[in-house]
């Protein structure tokens, strides 16, 4: 009996769009995992391979839905994050500002009396939204945001 795999272009497009923005080294690691699974066809082997891929980011992303107001140029949009770290955020938007455009972001996190008011720069754009790199943050604010996001990722506010 041979394995058959559906030709789901939507799923493949989603996988490709996620891999496209990884570093070249991480892309090579993912390719090695794919080649490994093609040979063994073992789900545990795939999981072991994926678990060995290290996140190169200083501040790991947290996949959380966070409502925010974003000032891009002269337009204020209300958006939601797809993921966030202490170094940046990916927001859902159909806008296509230029890479390098300055932005201002305001959002609140659970349990915090004061909202975060951060400056950033558009780092990337794709069909799902806008990647923004935070700028002009003090180490205290960056560490505070990182700690809050880590707590949120573990289900604590």
C-alpha positions as CSV (number, residue, x, y, z in Angstrom):
1,X,0.0,0.0,0.0
2,X,1.4,3.4,-0.9
3,X,0.8,6.6,0.9
4,X,-1.1,9.2,-1.0
5,X,-1.0,12.9,-0.2
6,X,-3.7,15.3,-1.2
7,X,-2.6,18.2,-3.4
8,X,-3.9,21.0,-1.2
9,X,-2.4,24.1,-2.7
10,X,-3.8,26.3,0.1
11,X,-2.0,24.3,2.7
12,X,1.2,24.3,0.6
13,X,0.9,28.1,0.1
14,X,0.5,28.6,3.8
15,X,3.6,26.4,4.5
16,X,5.6,28.3,1.9
17,X,4.6,31.7,3.3
18,X,5.6,30.7,6.8
19,X,9.0,29.4,5.7
20,X,9.7,32.3,3.4
21,X,10.5,34.6,6.3
22,X,12.8,32.3,8.2
23,X,16.5,32.9,8.2
24,X,18.4,31.0,5.6
25,X,19.9,28.7,8.3
26,X,16.4,27.9,9.6
27,X,15.2,27.2,6.0
28,X,18.0,24.7,5.6
29,X,17.0,23.0,8.9
30,X,13.4,22.8,7.7
31,X,14.5,21.3,4.4
32,X,16.6,18.8,6.2
33,X,13.5,17.8,8.3
34,X,11.4,17.4,5.1
35,X,14.1,15.2,3.5
36,X,14.3,13.2,6.7
37,X,10.6,12.6,6.8
38,X,10.5,11.7,3.0
39,X,13.0,8.9,3.8
40,X,11.5,7.5,7.0
41,X,7.8,8.5,6.7
42,X,7.8,8.5,10.4
43,X,5.8,11.1,12.4
44,X,8.0,10.7,15.5
45,X,11.1,11.3,13.3
46,X,9.6,14.5,12.0
47,X,8.7,15.7,15.5
48,X,12.2,14.9,16.7
49,X,13.7,16.8,13.8
50,X,11.5,19.9,14.3
51,X,12.2,19.9,18.0
52,X,15.9,20.2,17.3
53,X,15.5,23.4,15.3
54,X,16.4,26.3,17.5
55,X,14.6,29.6,17.5
56,X,17.4,32.1,16.7
57,X,15.5,35.1,18.0
58,X,16.5,36.9,21.1
59,X,12.8,37.4,21.9
60,X,10.7,34.5,20.7
61,X,7.3,35.1,19.1
62,X,4.1,34.6,21.0
63,X,1.1,33.7,18.9
64,X,-1.5,35.8,20.6
65,X,-4.5,37.9,19.4
66,X,-3.9,41.4,20.7
67,X,-6.0,44.4,19.7
68,X,-4.0,47.5,18.8
69,X,-4.2,50.9,17.2
70,X,-1.5,51.6,14.7
71,X,-0.6,54.9,13.2
72,X,0.9,54.4,9.7
73,X,1.6,57.7,8.0
74,X,-1.5,59.8,8.5
75,X,-3.9,56.8,8.9
76,X,-4.9,55.2,12.2
77,X,-6.0,51.6,11.8
78,X,-7.3,49.2,14.4
79,X,-5.8,45.8,13.9
80,X,-5.0,42.5,15.7
81,X,-1.6,40.9,16.1
82,X,-0.9,37.5,14.6
83,X,2.2,37.2,16.7
84,X,4.3,39.4,18.8
85,X,7.7,39.5,20.6
86,X,9.6,42.1,22.6
87,X,11.3,43.1,19.3
88,X,8.3,43.4,17.0
89,X,4.8,42.4,16.0
90,X,3.0,41.1,12.9
91,X,-0.4,42.7,12.4
92,X,-3.2,41.7,10.2
93,X,-3.8,44.4,7.6
94,X,-4.4,44.9,3.9
95,X,-2.4,48.2,3.8
96,X,0.9,48.1,2.0
97,X,3.1,50.9,3.4
98,X,6.7,51.1,2.2
99,X,9.3,49.1,4.0
100,X,11.0,51.5,6.5
101,X,7.9,53.5,7.2
102,X,7.7,54.8,10.8
103,X,4.7,53.6,12.8
104,X,3.3,54.2,16.3
105,X,1.5,51.3,18.1
106,X,-0.8,51.4,21.2
107,X,-2.0,48.2,22.8
108,X,-2.8,46.9,26.3
109,X,-2.0,43.5,27.8
110,X,-4.1,41.7,30.4
111,X,-3.4,42.8,33.9
112,X,-1.6,46.0,32.9
113,X,-3.0,49.4,34.0
114,X,-1.1,51.4,31.4
115,X,-1.1,50.6,27.6
116,X,2.1,50.2,25.7
117,X,2.8,53.1,23.4
118,X,5.7,52.0,21.0
119,X,7.4,53.3,18.0
120,X,8.3,51.0,15.2
121,X,9.3,50.6,11.5
122,X,7.7,48.5,8.8
123,X,10.1,45.6,8.3
124,X,8.1,43.4,5.9
125,X,4.7,43.1,4.1
126,X,2.9,40.1,2.8
127,X,-0.7,39.2,1.9
128,X,-1.6,38.6,5.5
129,X,-0.3,41.8,7.0
130,X,2.6,43.9,8.1
131,X,5.7,43.0,10.1
132,X,6.8,45.8,12.4
133,X,10.1,46.1,14.2
134,X,9.9,48.0,17.5
135,X,12.4,50.9,17.9
136,X,13.4,53.4,20.6
137,X,12.5,51.0,23.5
138,X,14.4,51.3,26.8
139,X,15.8,48.0,28.0
140,X,13.3,48.1,30.9
141,X,10.3,48.4,28.6
142,X,11.6,45.7,26.3
143,X,12.3,43.3,29.2
144,X,8.9,44.1,30.8
145,X,7.1,43.3,27.5
146,X,9.1,40.1,27.0
147,X,8.2,38.9,30.5
148,X,4.5,39.7,30.0
149,X,4.4,37.9,26.7
150,X,6.2,34.9,28.1
151,X,3.6,34.7,30.9
152,X,0.8,35.0,28.3
153,X,2.2,32.2,26.3
154,X,2.1,30.0,29.4
155,X,-1.6,30.9,30.0
156,X,-0.9,33.3,32.8
157,X,-1.8,37.0,32.8
